[in-house]
Each structure stands twice: as C-alpha cells, then as structure tokens.
Amino acid sequence: MAGLYAYLTTETPASRRQARIGQAYRQWLALRKNPLALIGLIIVVALLLIAAFAPLIAPYDPLAQNLSQRLLPPSATHWFGTDALGRDIFSRIIHGARITLAIVVLVVISVGPVGLMIGTVAGYFGGWVDTVLMRVTDVFLAFPRLVLALAFVAVLGPGIENAVIAIACTAWPPYARVARAETLVIRNADYIAAVRLQGAGHGRIILKHVVPMCLSSVIVRTTLDMAGIILTAAGLGFLGLGAQPPLPEWGAMIATGREFIFDQWWVAAFPGLAICLVALGFNLLGDGLRDVLDAQ
C-alpha cells in the first residue's frame, strides 16, 4: 500500500499516464473532504445502481394494473402505496429512474460536444465568427428553457425521443458560453503561440490544446446542468409531452396524481420527492467538482 500511495502522490511522475492517475487521485482526496459532495456522489451512484438493477429491486411489475388495489396508502405490502390503476408506486419510481437517467445521458452526450465545439471555435477565431456564433447562442438564451422545449416538442410531437431532442436544442448555449470564456484566455497563452509556430493548423490546436483545457469547466457545468435537465424532462412529462403512458416517468406520475393530491397524497408526493432528491444529488456533486477542479 505504501508503494501504491507513493506512486499516486509522487511529484515527479515517470510517465504521462502516472501523472494523470496521480492527478485523479488528488482530486478524489479533495472531493472526499467535502461531505456535501460525498452525499451528492452517493445519491448519483445510487441512481445508477437503481437504474441498472431495477428489475431486481422492484417488487412488482410497474405496468401491471390491479383495480381491486387502487389508491392504497403506503404499507408493508406497497411501500409507497398504489395509484389510480392499482400499480405499485415504488416499482414505478424504481423503473422510472431508467427513463430519467436515459434522458439525462442522451442530452448530455448531445449538448456537451456541440456546446464545447461552438464555444472553442468562437473564442479561438474571434471576429465575425465569434459574433455570429454568440448571437445565435444569445437567441437560444433569450427564451426560458422549458418554454423553448415546449415549442420544439409542439413541432416534433410528444415522446421520449422528441423530448430529448427538444431539451438538447435548448441546453447547449451555457456550454458554449463557458467554453468560449475559457478559450479567450487560453488562445493567447505562450504554449499556443509555440504550437502555432511549429506549424500546427487551427483544427489541431483547437482539438489537441484548447478543448482539453476547457473540459474541466464543461464537466462541472454538465454536472450542475443535470438537475435542470431532469426538471425540464419532468415538466414535459407533467404536461403530457414527454414519456407517454403507461411508461413510469416521474413527471407523468405527478400529473396523474395531482387530482388525488388532497386525499391520496402519496400518488404525487413520492415521484416528486424522487425528482427533488436526484436533482439535489447532482447539484451537490456539481458544487463539489467545481471546488476540486477550480483548485487544480
């Protein structure tokens, strides 16, 4: 163990791989000192495990209806009660984690690279390229995300795929802004000038030297933005424009339970708590990552 610790914490790494591993280990040590960030990490990891093993965790079929057991309160048999069609709410929330995680992952892998490339290109070239790209970004930023997503879904039609496209079309501008701000600082650095003098083209400079320097800020922004993506997806589901029945999407579950909110509160309360808990977890983790990566 002493040898491994020395390998990870050495100030003179023997290879680039050792340097990367050592940096990741030091970042983990810094993150571990933040109790709120650890709570966020636990929540996010729990979400991943629940989504991966949902069929093993859920005690009932989330789509199975039993009208003889409709609107039962929480009990030892049904931990979170049942809904208006007799479906077990706990099982539906467990399976709904898969839908929520799928939406988040699809949106992030779509908007992250797009926003990163638009921001780095705008910041690197400047001039009219920067003006055009940032004015397009400003147009998207001028509208509230949920309102703009509603407009896209109204054109594309309801469904998970269209909801992902709509959220992705509205989520990329902040990534572009962050990447542009980082690039404006990096493009005048001495090492960029040295690489340019060695004959490297613009594409190579952006991809090999500018983008890696912007990644940490984009990763932090991504983690913090996941809570907003979850809320936007839940909002679309609540309005009937996201996942369609009988899929157990959390926002749609709240929508079906709002008519019973005063008498059978559990129908809408538990999906709402799930949304709040997961959004809180991503926010806490994002704050912790920001503190760690900004200190590097």
Beta strands, then each sheet from edge to edge (+ up, - down):
end
